[in-house]
Amino acid sequence: MWTPENRLRYDRSKLRYPSDLTDEEWSIVGPLIPRAKRGGNRRSVDERAVLDGVMYILSTGCQWAALPKDLPPRSTVNDYLRRWDEDRTLDRIHHALYVLCREQA
């Protein structure tokens, strides 16, 4: 139900893009992203920014070439999207959010 409290909770006007993750959403999703593999170079990309890029693509349906310049490069976002799909990270994120929604309902 849309109460004044709920409107404030779901207000996305202060975010850069409406598809960006809030701090609360990131606290749920962030721990589900796998750590960098041992032995290689240190991960230099911000996973939250990459996930914001993925969410931007999925929510707007824009072309990869139209990804805004203030998000990570489209090749990085695409690589992580493919990797997270292959290792089922996206499935784990979806399941965790689904369970959370069902518990709240």
C-alpha positions as CSV (number, residue, x, y, z in Angstrom):
1,M,0.0,0.0,0.0
2,W,1.3,3.4,-0.9
3,T,1.7,5.3,2.4
4,P,3.9,8.3,2.9
5,E,6.5,6.1,4.5
6,N,6.5,3.6,1.6
7,R,6.8,6.4,-0.9
8,L,10.0,7.6,0.8
9,R,11.3,4.1,1.0
10,Y,10.9,3.5,-2.7
11,D,11.9,7.0,-3.9
12,R,14.6,6.6,-6.6
13,S,14.9,10.3,-7.5
14,K,18.2,10.7,-5.6
15,L,19.9,7.9,-7.6
16,R,21.9,8.6,-10.7
17,Y,19.6,6.4,-12.7
18,P,16.4,4.8,-11.6
19,S,17.9,1.4,-12.3
20,D,20.9,1.9,-9.9
21,L,21.0,-0.1,-6.7
22,T,20.3,1.6,-3.4
23,D,22.6,0.9,-0.4
24,E,19.9,-1.4,1.1
25,E,19.6,-3.4,-2.2
26,W,23.4,-3.6,-2.5
27,S,23.7,-5.0,1.1
28,I,21.4,-7.9,0.0
29,V,23.0,-8.5,-3.5
30,G,26.6,-7.7,-2.9
31,P,27.6,-10.7,-0.8
32,L,26.2,-13.0,-3.5
33,I,28.8,-11.9,-6.0
34,P,31.7,-14.2,-6.1
35,R,35.1,-13.1,-4.9
36,A,38.0,-12.6,-7.4
37,K,39.9,-15.8,-8.1
38,R,43.1,-16.4,-6.3
39,G,46.5,-16.1,-8.1
40,G,45.5,-13.6,-10.7
41,N,45.6,-9.8,-10.9
42,R,43.6,-7.9,-8.3
43,R,40.1,-7.0,-9.4
44,S,40.2,-3.4,-10.4
45,V,36.5,-3.0,-11.3
46,D,33.8,-1.9,-8.9
47,E,31.2,-4.8,-8.9
48,R,28.4,-2.5,-7.8
49,A,29.1,-0.2,-10.8
50,V,29.1,-3.2,-13.1
51,L,25.8,-4.4,-11.6
52,D,24.4,-0.9,-12.0
53,G,25.4,-1.2,-15.7
54,V,23.7,-4.6,-16.0
55,M,20.6,-3.2,-14.4
56,Y,20.6,-0.2,-16.7
57,I,20.8,-2.4,-19.8
58,L,18.1,-4.8,-18.5
59,S,15.7,-2.0,-17.4
60,T,16.0,0.3,-20.4
61,G,16.5,-2.3,-23.1
62,C,19.1,0.0,-24.7
63,Q,21.8,-1.1,-27.1
64,W,25.2,-2.0,-25.6
65,A,26.7,1.0,-27.5
66,A,24.3,3.3,-25.8
67,L,25.5,2.4,-22.2
68,P,26.2,5.8,-20.5
69,K,29.9,6.8,-20.2
70,D,29.7,7.2,-16.4
71,L,29.1,3.4,-16.1
72,P,31.9,0.9,-16.7
73,P,32.8,0.1,-20.3
74,R,30.2,-2.0,-22.2
75,S,32.8,-4.7,-22.7
76,T,33.3,-5.0,-18.9
77,V,29.6,-5.0,-18.2
78,N,29.0,-7.6,-20.9
79,D,31.8,-9.8,-19.7
80,Y,30.5,-9.8,-16.2
81,L,27.0,-10.4,-17.3
82,R,28.1,-13.4,-19.3
83,R,30.3,-14.7,-16.4
84,W,27.5,-14.3,-13.8
85,D,25.1,-16.0,-16.1
86,E,27.5,-18.9,-16.7
87,D,28.4,-19.5,-13.0
88,R,24.7,-19.0,-12.0
89,T,25.4,-15.9,-9.9
90,L,22.3,-14.3,-11.5
91,D,20.2,-17.3,-10.5
92,R,21.4,-17.0,-6.9
93,I,20.6,-13.3,-6.8
94,H,17.2,-13.9,-8.2
95,H,16.5,-16.7,-5.8
96,A,17.6,-14.6,-2.8
97,L,15.4,-11.7,-3.8
98,Y,12.5,-14.0,-4.6
99,V,12.7,-15.5,-1.1
100,L,12.9,-12.1,0.5
101,C,9.8,-10.9,-1.4
102,R,7.9,-14.0,-0.4
103,E,8.9,-13.6,3.3
104,Q,7.7,-10.0,3.2
105,A,4.4,-11.0,1.6
